[in-house]
Amino acid sequence: MYGSNLFTGWNYRVFDGDRLISKGIGQVKNPLENFPPKDETMVAAAQEELRDAYSKDFEEWVEKKAGI
């Protein structure tokens, strides 16, 4: 987290015998509107937005950056 931005990063690795090959390294940034919550009434919305953003970031990373 950086302010209201979610930064997610992954490293996809392939084990080939004795060698370890990093296939996809990268991160995705996604701005959030409801996170962090401004008051107690926004907690559920902030949690849902955070879960959705993480899933969206992972899908974007796989599609655009992982080369899978």
mmCIF file as Biopython writes it, N, C-alpha, C and O atoms, coordinates in Angstrom:
data_model
#
loop_
_atom_site.group_PDB
_atom_site.id
_atom_site.type_symbol
_atom_site.label_atom_id
_atom_site.label_alt_id
_atom_site.label_comp_id
_atom_site.label_asym_id
_atom_site.label_entity_id
_atom_site.label_seq_id
_atom_site.pdbx_PDB_ins_code
_atom_site.Cartn_x
_atom_site.Cartn_y
_atom_site.Cartn_z
_atom_site.occupancy
_atom_site.B_iso_or_equiv
_atom_site.auth_seq_id
_atom_site.auth_asym_id
_atom_site.pdbx_PDB_model_num
ATOM 1   N N  . MET A ? 1  ? 0.846   -1.177  0.000   1.0 0.0 1  A 1 
ATOM 2   C CA . MET A ? 1  ? 0.000   0.000   0.000   1.0 0.0 1  A 1 
ATOM 3   C C  . MET A ? 1  ? 0.888   1.236   0.000   1.0 0.0 1  A 1 
ATOM 4   O O  . MET A ? 1  ? 1.904   1.297   0.692   1.0 0.0 1  A 1 
ATOM 5   N N  . TYR A ? 2  ? 0.487   2.192   -0.774  1.0 0.0 2  A 1 
ATOM 6   C CA . TYR A ? 2  ? 1.111   3.506   -0.760  1.0 0.0 2  A 1 
ATOM 7   C C  . TYR A ? 2  ? -0.018  4.506   -0.892  1.0 0.0 2  A 1 
ATOM 8   O O  . TYR A ? 2  ? -0.555  4.714   -1.980  1.0 0.0 2  A 1 
ATOM 9   N N  . GLY A ? 3  ? -0.374  5.125   0.222   1.0 0.0 3  A 1 
ATOM 10  C CA . GLY A ? 3  ? -1.529  6.013   0.218   1.0 0.0 3  A 1 
ATOM 11  C C  . GLY A ? 3  ? -2.777  5.226   -0.110  1.0 0.0 3  A 1 
ATOM 12  O O  . GLY A ? 3  ? -3.121  4.277   0.594   1.0 0.0 3  A 1 
ATOM 13  N N  . SER A ? 4  ? -3.458  5.613   -1.174  1.0 0.0 4  A 1 
ATOM 14  C CA . SER A ? 4  ? -4.661  4.882   -1.577  1.0 0.0 4  A 1 
ATOM 15  C C  . SER A ? 4  ? -4.396  4.034   -2.820  1.0 0.0 4  A 1 
ATOM 16  O O  . SER A ? 4  ? -5.331  3.690   -3.543  1.0 0.0 4  A 1 
ATOM 17  N N  . ASN A ? 5  ? -3.138  3.698   -3.072  1.0 0.0 5  A 1 
ATOM 18  C CA . ASN A ? 5  ? -2.780  2.829   -4.193  1.0 0.0 5  A 1 
ATOM 19  C C  . ASN A ? 5  ? -2.343  1.466   -3.687  1.0 0.0 5  A 1 
ATOM 20  O O  . ASN A ? 5  ? -1.598  1.352   -2.713  1.0 0.0 5  A 1 
ATOM 21  N N  . LEU A ? 6  ? -2.819  0.446   -4.360  1.0 0.0 6  A 1 
ATOM 22  C CA . LEU A ? 6  ? -2.409  -0.921  -4.053  1.0 0.0 6  A 1 
ATOM 23  C C  . LEU A ? 6  ? -1.334  -1.314  -5.051  1.0 0.0 6  A 1 
ATOM 24  O O  . LEU A ? 6  ? -1.579  -1.331  -6.258  1.0 0.0 6  A 1 
ATOM 25  N N  . PHE A ? 7  ? -0.146  -1.631  -4.556  1.0 0.0 7  A 1 
ATOM 26  C CA . PHE A ? 7  ? 0.942   -2.141  -5.387  1.0 0.0 7  A 1 
ATOM 27  C C  . PHE A ? 7  ? 1.054   -3.630  -5.115  1.0 0.0 7  A 1 
ATOM 28  O O  . PHE A ? 7  ? 1.279   -4.041  -3.977  1.0 0.0 7  A 1 
ATOM 29  N N  . THR A ? 8  ? 0.901   -4.431  -6.142  1.0 0.0 8  A 1 
ATOM 30  C CA . THR A ? 8  ? 1.025   -5.879  -5.987  1.0 0.0 8  A 1 
ATOM 31  C C  . THR A ? 8  ? 2.128   -6.364  -6.908  1.0 0.0 8  A 1 
ATOM 32  O O  . THR A ? 8  ? 2.251   -5.904  -8.042  1.0 0.0 8  A 1 
ATOM 33  N N  . GLY A ? 9  ? 2.924   -7.292  -6.416  1.0 0.0 9  A 1 
ATOM 34  C CA . GLY A ? 9  ? 4.017   -7.814  -7.226  1.0 0.0 9  A 1 
ATOM 35  C C  . GLY A ? 9  ? 4.154   -9.311  -7.072  1.0 0.0 9  A 1 
ATOM 36  O O  . GLY A ? 9  ? 3.887   -9.877  -6.011  1.0 0.0 9  A 1 
ATOM 37  N N  . TRP A ? 10 ? 4.572   -9.933  -8.140  1.0 0.0 10 A 1 
ATOM 38  C CA . TRP A ? 10 ? 4.731   -11.382 -8.146  1.0 0.0 10 A 1 
ATOM 39  C C  . TRP A ? 10 ? 5.999   -11.758 -8.880  1.0 0.0 10 A 1 
ATOM 40  O O  . TRP A ? 10 ? 6.542   -10.980 -9.665  1.0 0.0 10 A 1 
ATOM 41  N N  . ASN A ? 11 ? 6.455   -12.961 -8.610  1.0 0.0 11 A 1 
ATOM 42  C CA . ASN A ? 11 ? 7.606   -13.523 -9.305  1.0 0.0 11 A 1 
ATOM 43  C C  . ASN A ? 11 ? 7.260   -14.971 -9.645  1.0 0.0 11 A 1 
ATOM 44  O O  . ASN A ? 11 ? 7.105   -15.811 -8.759  1.0 0.0 11 A 1 
ATOM 45  N N  . TYR A ? 12 ? 7.145   -15.244 -10.924 1.0 0.0 12 A 1 
ATOM 46  C CA . TYR A ? 12 ? 6.825   -16.579 -11.414 1.0 0.0 12 A 1 
ATOM 47  C C  . TYR A ? 12 ? 8.137   -17.283 -11.736 1.0 0.0 12 A 1 
ATOM 48  O O  . TYR A ? 12 ? 8.935   -16.769 -12.519 1.0 0.0 12 A 1 
ATOM 49  N N  . ARG A ? 13 ? 8.372   -18.452 -11.143 1.0 0.0 13 A 1 
ATOM 50  C CA . ARG A ? 13 ? 9.628   -19.166 -11.317 1.0 0.0 13 A 1 
ATOM 51  C C  . ARG A ? 13 ? 9.395   -20.552 -11.892 1.0 0.0 13 A 1 
ATOM 52  O O  . ARG A ? 13 ? 8.371   -21.190 -11.645 1.0 0.0 13 A 1 
ATOM 53  N N  . VAL A ? 14 ? 10.370  -20.995 -12.663 1.0 0.0 14 A 1 
ATOM 54  C CA . VAL A ? 14 ? 10.349  -22.335 -13.227 1.0 0.0 14 A 1 
ATOM 55  C C  . VAL A ? 14 ? 11.587  -23.057 -12.720 1.0 0.0 14 A 1 
ATOM 56  O O  . VAL A ? 14 ? 12.700  -22.542 -12.834 1.0 0.0 14 A 1 
ATOM 57  N N  . PHE A ? 15 ? 11.398  -24.248 -12.161 1.0 0.0 15 A 1 
ATOM 58  C CA . PHE A ? 15 ? 12.507  -25.055 -11.692 1.0 0.0 15 A 1 
ATOM 59  C C  . PHE A ? 15 ? 12.829  -26.073 -12.775 1.0 0.0 15 A 1 
ATOM 60  O O  . PHE A ? 15 ? 12.010  -26.937 -13.090 1.0 0.0 15 A 1 
ATOM 61  N N  . ASP A ? 16 ? 14.009  -25.968 -13.335 1.0 0.0 16 A 1 
ATOM 62  C CA . ASP A ? 16 ? 14.443  -26.828 -14.427 1.0 0.0 16 A 1 
ATOM 63  C C  . ASP A ? 16 ? 15.681  -27.580 -13.972 1.0 0.0 16 A 1 
ATOM 64  O O  . ASP A ? 16 ? 16.805  -27.112 -14.151 1.0 0.0 16 A 1 
ATOM 65  N N  . GLY A ? 17 ? 15.470  -28.743 -13.385 1.0 0.0 17 A 1 
ATOM 66  C CA . GLY A ? 17 ? 16.602  -29.503 -12.857 1.0 0.0 17 A 1 
ATOM 67  C C  . GLY A ? 17 ? 17.255  -28.751 -11.722 1.0 0.0 17 A 1 
ATOM 68  O O  . GLY A ? 17 ? 16.612  -28.471 -10.711 1.0 0.0 17 A 1 
ATOM 69  N N  . ASP A ? 18 ? 18.520  -28.422 -11.874 1.0 0.0 18 A 1 
ATOM 70  C CA . ASP A ? 18 ? 19.248  -27.685 -10.843 1.0 0.0 18 A 1 
ATOM 71  C C  . ASP A ? 18 ? 19.144  -26.173 -11.017 1.0 0.0 18 A 1 
ATOM 72  O O  . ASP A ? 18 ? 19.636  -25.414 -10.182 1.0 0.0 18 A 1 
ATOM 73  N N  . ARG A ? 19 ? 18.517  -25.745 -12.080 1.0 0.0 19 A 1 
ATOM 74  C CA . ARG A ? 19 ? 18.432  -24.309 -12.371 1.0 0.0 19 A 1 
ATOM 75  C C  . ARG A ? 19 ? 17.081  -23.731 -11.964 1.0 0.0 19 A 1 
ATOM 76  O O  . ARG A ? 19 ? 16.045  -24.388 -12.069 1.0 0.0 19 A 1 
ATOM 77  N N  . LEU A ? 20 ? 17.120  -22.513 -11.506 1.0 0.0 20 A 1 
ATOM 78  C CA . LEU A ? 20 ? 15.906  -21.759 -11.189 1.0 0.0 20 A 1 
ATOM 79  C C  . LEU A ? 20 ? 15.821  -20.616 -12.184 1.0 0.0 20 A 1 
ATOM 80  O O  . LEU A ? 20 ? 16.741  -19.803 -12.277 1.0 0.0 20 A 1 
ATOM 81  N N  . ILE A ? 21 ? 14.741  -20.547 -12.916 1.0 0.0 21 A 1 
ATOM 82  C CA . ILE A ? 21 ? 14.576  -19.521 -13.933 1.0 0.0 21 A 1 
ATOM 83  C C  . ILE A ? 21 ? 13.396  -18.630 -13.541 1.0 0.0 21 A 1 
ATOM 84  O O  . ILE A ? 21 ? 12.272  -19.107 -13.384 1.0 0.0 21 A 1 
ATOM 85  N N  . SER A ? 22 ? 13.661  -17.347 -13.386 1.0 0.0 22 A 1 
ATOM 86  C CA . SER A ? 22 ? 12.582  -16.394 -13.133 1.0 0.0 22 A 1 
ATOM 87  C C  . SER A ? 22 ? 11.950  -16.037 -14.466 1.0 0.0 22 A 1 
ATOM 88  O O  . SER A ? 22 ? 12.612  -15.494 -15.351 1.0 0.0 22 A 1 
ATOM 89  N N  . LYS A ? 23 ? 10.692  -16.337 -14.604 1.0 0.0 23 A 1 
ATOM 90  C CA . LYS A ? 23 ? 9.979   -16.111 -15.858 1.0 0.0 23 A 1 
ATOM 91  C C  . LYS A ? 23 ? 9.268   -14.769 -15.896 1.0 0.0 23 A 1 
ATOM 92  O O  . LYS A ? 23 ? 9.281   -14.085 -16.919 1.0 0.0 23 A 1 
ATOM 93  N N  . GLY A ? 24 ? 8.668   -14.400 -14.820 1.0 0.0 24 A 1 
ATOM 94  C CA . GLY A ? 24 ? 7.893   -13.166 -14.824 1.0 0.0 24 A 1 
ATOM 95  C C  . GLY A ? 24 ? 8.034   -12.434 -13.519 1.0 0.0 24 A 1 
ATOM 96  O O  . GLY A ? 24 ? 7.634   -12.938 -12.469 1.0 0.0 24 A 1 
ATOM 97  N N  . ILE A ? 25 ? 8.594   -11.261 -13.573 1.0 0.0 25 A 1 
ATOM 98  C CA . ILE A ? 25 ? 8.743   -10.427 -12.387 1.0 0.0 25 A 1 
ATOM 99  C C  . ILE A ? 25 ? 8.068   -9.105  -12.705 1.0 0.0 25 A 1 
ATOM 100 O O  . ILE A ? 25 ? 8.247   -8.559  -13.793 1.0 0.0 25 A 1 
ATOM 101 N N  . GLY A ? 26 ? 7.306   -8.598  -11.775 1.0 0.0 26 A 1 
ATOM 102 C CA . GLY A ? 26 ? 6.700   -7.301  -12.025 1.0 0.0 26 A 1 
ATOM 103 C C  . GLY A ? 26 ? 5.681   -6.945  -10.980 1.0 0.0 26 A 1 
ATOM 104 O O  . GLY A ? 26 ? 5.360   -7.729  -10.087 1.0 0.0 26 A 1 
ATOM 105 N N  . GLN A ? 27 ? 5.188   -5.749  -11.116 1.0 0.0 27 A 1 
ATOM 106 C CA . GLN A ? 27 ? 4.161   -5.294  -10.195 1.0 0.0 27 A 1 
ATOM 107 C C  . GLN A ? 27 ? 3.135   -4.482  -10.956 1.0 0.0 27 A 1 
ATOM 108 O O  . GLN A ? 27 ? 3.379   -3.987  -12.057 1.0 0.0 27 A 1 
ATOM 109 N N  . VAL A ? 28 ? 1.989   -4.366  -10.335 1.0 0.0 28 A 1 
ATOM 110 C CA . VAL A ? 28 ? 0.873   -3.620  -10.911 1.0 0.0 28 A 1 
ATOM 111 C C  . VAL A ? 28 ? 0.396   -2.627  -9.856  1.0 0.0 28 A 1 
ATOM 112 O O  . VAL A ? 28 ? 0.364   -2.944  -8.667  1.0 0.0 28 A 1 
ATOM 113 N N  . LYS A ? 29 ? 0.034   -1.451  -10.285 1.0 0.0 29 A 1 
ATOM 114 C CA . LYS A ? 29 ? -0.486  -0.422  -9.379  1.0 0.0 29 A 1 
ATOM 115 C C  . LYS A ? 29 ? -1.956  -0.188  -9.696  1.0 0.0 29 A 1 
ATOM 116 O O  . LYS A ? 29 ? -2.344  -0.092  -10.860 1.0 0.0 29 A 1 
ATOM 117 N N  . ASN A ? 30 ? -2.760  -0.099  -8.657  1.0 0.0 30 A 1 
ATOM 118 C CA . ASN A ? 30 ? -4.182  0.111   -8.840  1.0 0.0 30 A 1 
ATOM 119 C C  . ASN A ? 30 ? -4.666  1.134   -7.816  1.0 0.0 30 A 1 
ATOM 120 O O  . ASN A ? 30 ? -4.578  0.878   -6.616  1.0 0.0 30 A 1 
ATOM 121 N N  . PRO A ? 31 ? -5.180  2.295   -8.260  1.0 0.0 31 A 1 
ATOM 122 C CA . PRO A ? 31 ? -5.707  3.269   -7.308  1.0 0.0 31 A 1 
ATOM 123 C C  . PRO A ? 31 ? -7.028  2.792   -6.707  1.0 0.0 31 A 1 
ATOM 124 O O  . PRO A ? 31 ? -7.842  2.163   -7.382  1.0 0.0 31 A 1 
ATOM 125 N N  . LEU A ? 32 ? -7.219  3.099   -5.450  1.0 0.0 32 A 1 
ATOM 126 C CA . LEU A ? 32 ? -8.435  2.704   -4.731  1.0 0.0 32 A 1 
ATOM 127 C C  . LEU A ? 32 ? -9.205  3.955   -4.304  1.0 0.0 32 A 1 
ATOM 128 O O  . LEU A ? 32 ? -8.608  4.974   -3.956  1.0 0.0 32 A 1 
ATOM 129 N N  . GLU A ? 33 ? -10.519 3.864   -4.335  1.0 0.0 33 A 1 
ATOM 130 C CA . GLU A ? 33 ? -11.358 5.000   -3.938  1.0 0.0 33 A 1 
ATOM 131 C C  . GLU A ? 33 ? -11.836 4.898   -2.492  1.0 0.0 33 A 1 
ATOM 132 O O  . GLU A ? 33 ? -11.943 5.913   -1.803  1.0 0.0 33 A 1 
ATOM 133 N N  . ASN A ? 34 ? -12.123 3.690   -2.030  1.0 0.0 34 A 1 
ATOM 134 C CA . ASN A ? 34 ? -12.702 3.512   -0.694  1.0 0.0 34 A 1 
ATOM 135 C C  . ASN A ? 34 ? -11.693 3.069   0.349   1.0 0.0 34 A 1 
ATOM 136 O O  . ASN A ? 34 ? -12.057 2.881   1.510   1.0 0.0 34 A 1 
ATOM 137 N N  . PHE A ? 35 ? -10.453 2.901   -0.027  1.0 0.0 35 A 1 
ATOM 138 C CA . PHE A ? 35 ? -9.436  2.424   0.903   1.0 0.0 35 A 1 
ATOM 139 C C  . PHE A ? 35 ? -8.352  3.472   1.045   1.0 0.0 35 A 1 
ATOM 140 O O  . PHE A ? 35 ? -7.893  4.006   0.035   1.0 0.0 35 A 1 
ATOM 141 N N  . PRO A ? 36 ? -7.933  3.782   2.227   1.0 0.0 36 A 1 
ATOM 142 C CA . PRO A ? 36 ? -8.419  3.314   3.512   1.0 0.0 36 A 1 
ATOM 143 C C  . PRO A ? 36 ? -9.787  3.915   3.828   1.0 0.0 36 A 1 
ATOM 144 O O  . PRO A ? 36 ? -10.117 5.010   3.372   1.0 0.0 36 A 1 
ATOM 145 N N  . PRO A ? 37 ? -10.579 3.183   4.616   1.0 0.0 37 A 1 
ATOM 146 C CA . PRO A ? 37 ? -11.933 3.670   4.918   1.0 0.0 37 A 1 
ATOM 147 C C  . PRO A ? 37 ? -11.885 4.976   5.719   1.0 0.0 37 A 1 
ATOM 148 O O  . PRO A ? 37 ? -11.040 5.161   6.595   1.0 0.0 37 A 1 
ATOM 149 N N  . LYS A ? 38 ? -12.805 5.858   5.394   1.0 0.0 38 A 1 
ATOM 150 C CA . LYS A ? 38 ? -12.860 7.164   6.063   1.0 0.0 38 A 1 
ATOM 151 C C  . LYS A ? 38 ? -13.507 7.077   7.454   1.0 0.0 38 A 1 
ATOM 152 O O  . LYS A ? 38 ? -13.180 7.854   8.351   1.0 0.0 38 A 1 
ATOM 153 N N  . ASP A ? 39 ? -14.425 6.121   7.615   1.0 0.0 39 A 1 
ATOM 154 C CA . ASP A ? 39 ? -15.072 5.909   8.911   1.0 0.0 39 A 1 
ATOM 155 C C  . ASP A ? 39 ? -15.543 4.459   8.988   1.0 0.0 39 A 1 
ATOM 156 O O  . ASP A ? 39 ? -15.351 3.692   8.045   1.0 0.0 39 A 1 
ATOM 157 N N  . GLU A ? 40 ? -16.148 4.088   10.089  1.0 0.0 40 A 1 
ATOM 158 C CA . GLU A ? 40 ? -16.551 2.696   10.328  1.0 0.0 40 A 1 
ATOM 159 C C  . GLU A ? 40 ? -17.587 2.186   9.334   1.0 0.0 40 A 1 
ATOM 160 O O  . GLU A ? 40 ? -17.668 0.982   9.092   1.0 0.0 40 A 1 
ATOM 161 N N  . THR A ? 41 ? -18.371 3.076   8.760   1.0 0.0 41 A 1 
ATOM 162 C CA . THR A ? 41 ? -19.401 2.637   7.817   1.0 0.0 41 A 1 
ATOM 163 C C  . THR A ? 41 ? -18.799 2.222   6.474   1.0 0.0 41 A 1 
ATOM 164 O O  . THR A ? 41 ? -19.468 1.565   5.676   1.0 0.0 41 A 1 
ATOM 165 N N  . MET A ? 42 ? -17.559 2.594   6.219   1.0 0.0 42 A 1 
ATOM 166 C CA . MET A ? 42 ? -16.911 2.297   4.936   1.0 0.0 42 A 1 
ATOM 167 C C  . MET A ? 42 ? -15.987 1.073   4.981   1.0 0.0 42 A 1 
ATOM 168 O O  . MET A ? 42 ? -15.367 0.739   3.972   1.0 0.0 42 A 1 
ATOM 169 N N  . VAL A ? 43 ? -15.887 0.406   6.124   1.0 0.0 43 A 1 
ATOM 170 C CA . VAL A ? 43 ? -14.953 -0.710  6.274   1.0 0.0 43 A 1 
ATOM 171 C C  . VAL A ? 43 ? -15.290 -1.850  5.310   1.0 0.0 43 A 1 
ATOM 172 O O  . VAL A ? 43 ? -14.396 -2.358  4.632   1.0 0.0 43 A 1 
ATOM 173 N N  . ALA A ? 44 ? -16.536 -2.256  5.236   1.0 0.0 44 A 1 
ATOM 174 C CA . ALA A ? 44 ? -16.919 -3.374  4.364   1.0 0.0 44 A 1 
ATOM 175 C C  . ALA A ? 44 ? -16.649 -3.032  2.896   1.0 0.0 44 A 1 
ATOM 176 O O  . ALA A ? 44 ? -16.146 -3.871  2.149   1.0 0.0 44 A 1 
ATOM 177 N N  . ALA A ? 45 ? -16.978 -1.817  2.485   1.0 0.0 45 A 1 
ATOM 178 C CA . ALA A ? 45 ? -16.735 -1.407  1.099   1.0 0.0 45 A 1 
ATOM 179 C C  . ALA A ? 45 ? -15.240 -1.365  0.796   1.0 0.0 45 A 1 
ATOM 180 O O  . ALA A ? 45 ? -14.813 -1.745  -0.294  1.0 0.0 45 A 1 
ATOM 181 N N  . ALA A ? 46 ? -14.452 -0.908  1.754   1.0 0.0 46 A 1 
ATOM 182 C CA . ALA A ? 46 ? -13.004 -0.850  1.567   1.0 0.0 46 A 1 
ATOM 183 C C  . ALA A ? 46 ? -12.404 -2.254  1.458   1.0 0.0 46 A 1 
ATOM 184 O O  . ALA A ? 46 ? -11.523 -2.491  0.631   1.0 0.0 46 A 1 
ATOM 185 N N  . GLN A ? 47 ? -12.873 -3.175  2.283   1.0 0.0 47 A 1 
ATOM 186 C CA . GLN A ? 47 ? -12.383 -4.553  2.217   1.0 0.0 47 A 1 
ATOM 187 C C  . GLN A ? 47 ? -12.728 -5.195  0.877   1.0 0.0 47 A 1 
ATOM 188 O O  . GLN A ? 47 ? -11.890 -5.863  0.271   1.0 0.0 47 A 1 
ATOM 189 N N  . GLU A ? 48 ? -13.946 -4.994  0.421   1.0 0.0 48 A 1 
ATOM 190 C CA . GLU A ? 48 ? -14.365 -5.564  -0.858  1.0 0.0 48 A 1 
ATOM 191 C C  . GLU A ? 48 ? -13.545 -4.973  -2.013  1.0 0.0 48 A 1 
ATOM 192 O O  . GLU A ? 48 ? -13.109 -5.698  -2.908  1.0 0.0 48 A 1 
ATOM 193 N N  . GLU A ? 49 ? -13.344 -3.668  -1.985  1.0 0.0 49 A 1 
ATOM 194 C CA . GLU A ? 49 ? -12.561 -3.026  -3.033  1.0 0.0 49 A 1 
ATOM 195 C C  . GLU A ? 49 ? -11.119 -3.543  -3.035  1.0 0.0 49 A 1 
ATOM 196 O O  . GLU A ? 49 ? -10.541 -3.764  -4.100  1.0 0.0 49 A 1 
ATOM 197 N N  . LEU A ? 50 ? -10.547 -3.734  -1.865  1.0 0.0 50 A 1 
ATOM 198 C CA . LEU A ? 50 ? -9.180  -4.238  -1.765  1.0 0.0 50 A 1 
ATOM 199 C C  . LEU A ? 50 ? -9.067  -5.650  -2.332  1.0 0.0 50 A 1 
ATOM 200 O O  . LEU A ? 50 ? -8.127  -5.944  -3.071  1.0 0.0 50 A 1 
ATOM 201 N N  . ARG A ? 51 ? -10.016 -6.526  -1.994  1.0 0.0 51 A 1 
ATOM 202 C CA . ARG A ? 51 ? -10.021 -7.897  -2.543  1.0 0.0 51 A 1 
ATOM 203 C C  . ARG A ? 51 ? -10.169 -7.869  -4.060  1.0 0.0 51 A 1 
ATOM 204 O O  . ARG A ? 51 ? -9.445  -8.568  -4.769  1.0 0.0 51 A 1 
ATOM 205 N N  . ASP A ? 52 ? -11.099 -7.069  -4.557  1.0 0.0 52 A 1 
ATOM 206 C CA . ASP A ? 52 ? -11.319 -6.986  -6.003  1.0 0.0 52 A 1 
ATOM 207 C C  . ASP A ? 52 ? -10.092 -6.437  -6.730  1.0 0.0 52 A 1 
ATOM 208 O O  . ASP A ? 52 ? -9.728  -6.928  -7.798  1.0 0.0 52 A 1 
ATOM 209 N N  . ALA A ? 53 ? -9.460  -5.423  -6.151  1.0 0.0 53 A 1 
ATOM 210 C CA . ALA A ? 53 ? -8.275  -4.827  -6.774  1.0 0.0 53 A 1 
ATOM 211 C C  . ALA A ? 53 ? -7.134  -5.827  -6.825  1.0 0.0 53 A 1 
ATOM 212 O O  . ALA A ? 53 ? -6.419  -5.887  -7.825  1.0 0.0 53 A 1 
ATOM 213 N N  . TYR A ? 54 ? -6.946  -6.614  -5.770  1.0 0.0 54 A 1 
ATOM 214 C CA . TYR A ? 54 ? -5.878  -7.616  -5.758  1.0 0.0 54 A 1 
ATOM 215 C C  . TYR A ? 54 ? -6.121  -8.650  -6.850  1.0 0.0 54 A 1 
ATOM 216 O O  . TYR A ? 54 ? -5.192  -9.013  -7.572  1.0 0.0 54 A 1 
ATOM 217 N N  . SER A ? 55 ? -7.340  -9.123  -6.980  1.0 0.0 55 A 1 
ATOM 218 C CA . SER A ? 55 ? -7.672  -10.094 -8.025  1.0 0.0 55 A 1 
ATOM 219 C C  . SER A ? 55 ? -7.460  -9.499  -9.412  1.0 0.0 55 A 1 
ATOM 220 O O  . SER A ? 55 ? -6.894  -10.149 -10.291 1.0 0.0 55 A 1 
ATOM 221 N N  . LYS A ? 56 ? -7.910  -8.278  -9.604  1.0 0.0 56 A 1 
ATOM 222 C CA . LYS A ? 56 ? -7.754  -7.602  -10.888 1.0 0.0 56 A 1 
ATOM 223 C C  . LYS A ? 56 ? -6.275  -7.413  -11.217 1.0 0.0 56 A 1 
ATOM 224 O O  . LYS A ? 56 ? -5.859  -7.618  -12.358 1.0 0.0 56 A 1 
ATOM 225 N N  . ASP A ? 57 ? -5.486  -7.025  -10.225 1.0 0.0 57 A 1 
ATOM 226 C CA . ASP A ? 57 ? -4.052  -6.841  -10.439 1.0 0.0 57 A 1 
ATOM 227 C C  . ASP A ? 57 ? -3.383  -8.143  -10.852 1.0 0.0 57 A 1 
ATOM 228 O O  . ASP A ? 57 ? -2.535  -8.151  -11.745 1.0 0.0 57 A 1 
ATOM 229 N N  . PHE A ? 58 ? -3.757  -9.236  -10.213 1.0 0.0 58 A 1 
ATOM 230 C CA . PHE A ? 58 ? -3.152  -10.523 -10.551 1.0 0.0 58 A 1 
ATOM 231 C C  . PHE A ? 58 ? -3.497  -10.920 -11.983 1.0 0.0 58 A 1 
ATOM 232 O O  . PHE A ? 58 ? -2.628  -11.370 -12.731 1.0 0.0 58 A 1 
ATOM 233 N N  . GLU A ? 59 ? -4.747  -10.757 -12.362 1.0 0.0 59 A 1 
ATOM 234 C CA . GLU A ? 59 ? -5.153  -11.082 -13.733 1.0 0.0 59 A 1 
ATOM 235 C C  . GLU A ? 59 ? -4.406  -10.218 -14.744 1.0 0.0 59 A 1 
ATOM 236 O O  . GLU A ? 59 ? -3.972  -10.712 -15.785 1.0 0.0 59 A 1 
ATOM 237 N N  . GLU A ? 60 ? -4.254  -8.933  -14.443 1.0 0.0 60 A 1 
ATOM 238 C CA . GLU A ? 60 ? -3.533  -8.036  -15.345 1.0 0.0 60 A 1 
ATOM 239 C C  . GLU A ? 60 ? -2.066  -8.441  -15.448 1.0 0.0 60 A 1 
ATOM 240 O O  . GLU A ? 60 ? -1.494  -8.436  -16.538 1.0 0.0 60 A 1 
ATOM 241 N N  . TRP A ? 61 ? -1.460  -8.789  -14.322 1.0 0.0 61 A 1 
ATOM 242 C CA . TRP A ? 61 ? -0.065  -9.207  -14.331 1.0 0.0 61 A 1 
ATOM 243 C C  . TRP A ? 61 ? 0.136   -10.460 -15.169 1.0 0.0 61 A 1 
ATOM 244 O O  . TRP A ? 61 ? 1.073   -10.532 -15.964 1.0 0.0 61 A 1 
ATOM 245 N N  . VAL A ? 62 ? -0.734  -11.444 -14.996 1.0 0.0 62 A 1 
ATOM 246 C CA . VAL A ? 62 ? -0.625  -12.679 -15.771 1.0 0.0 62 A 1 
ATOM 247 C C  . VAL A ? 62 ? -0.774  -12.383 -17.254 1.0 0.0 62 A 1 
ATOM 248 O O  . VAL A ? 62 ? -0.019  -12.907 -18.073 1.0 0.0 62 A 1 
ATOM 249 N N  . GLU A ? 63 ? -1.732  -11.556 -17.597 1.0 0.0 63 A 1 
ATOM 250 C CA . GLU A ? 63 ? -2.017  -11.254 -19.006 1.0 0.0 63 A 1 
ATOM 251 C C  . GLU A ? 63 ? -0.914  -10.425 -19.668 1.0 0.0 63 A 1 
ATOM 252 O O  . GLU A ? 63 ? -0.526  -10.702 -20.803 1.0 0.0 63 A 1 
ATOM 253 N N  . LYS A ? 64 ? -0.416  -9.419  -18.969 1.0 0.0 64 A 1 
ATOM 254 C CA . LYS A ? 64 ? 0.466   -8.453  -19.619 1.0 0.0 64 A 1 
ATOM 255 C C  . LYS A ? 64 ? 1.946   -8.605  -19.288 1.0 0.0 64 A 1 
ATOM 256 O O  . LYS A ? 64 ? 2.796   -8.260  -20.109 1.0 0.0 64 A 1 
ATOM 257 N N  . LYS A ? 65 ? 2.270   -9.115  -18.103 1.0 0.0 65 A 1 
ATOM 258 C CA . LYS A ? 65 ? 3.657   -9.041  -17.663 1.0 0.0 65 A 1 
ATOM 259 C C  . LYS A ? 65 ? 4.317   -10.384 -17.402 1.0 0.0 65 A 1 
ATOM 260 O O  . LYS A ? 65 ? 5.543   -10.486 -17.468 1.0 0.0 65 A 1 
ATOM 261 N N  . ALA A ? 66 ? 3.549   -11.402 -17.113 1.0 0.0 66 A 1 
ATOM 262 C CA . ALA A ? 66 ? 4.157   -12.673 -16.735 1.0 0.0 66 A 1 
ATOM 263 C C  . ALA A ? 66 ? 4.628   -13.473 -17.934 1.0 0.0 66 A 1 
ATOM 264 O O  . ALA A ? 66 ? 5.538   -14.293 -17.812 1.0 0.0 66 A 1 
ATOM 265 N N  . GLY A ? 67 ? 4.035   -13.251 -19.069 1.0 0.0 67 A 1 
ATOM 266 C CA . GLY A ? 67 ? 4.424   -14.017 -20.241 1.0 0.0 67 A 1 
ATOM 267 C C  . GLY A ? 67 ? 4.001   -15.464 -20.151 1.0 0.0 67 A 1 
ATOM 268 O O  . GLY A ? 67 ? 4.629   -16.339 -20.748 1.0 0.0 67 A 1 
ATOM 269 N N  . ILE A ? 68 ? 2.941   -15.721 -19.409 1.0 0.0 68 A 1 
ATOM 270 C CA . ILE A ? 68 ? 2.456   -17.094 -19.228 1.0 0.0 68 A 1 
ATOM 271 C C  . ILE A ? 68 ? 1.474   -17.416 -20.328 1.0 0.0 68 A 1 
ATOM 272 O O  . ILE A ? 68 ? 0.938   -18.523 -20.372 1.0 0.0 68 A 1 
#
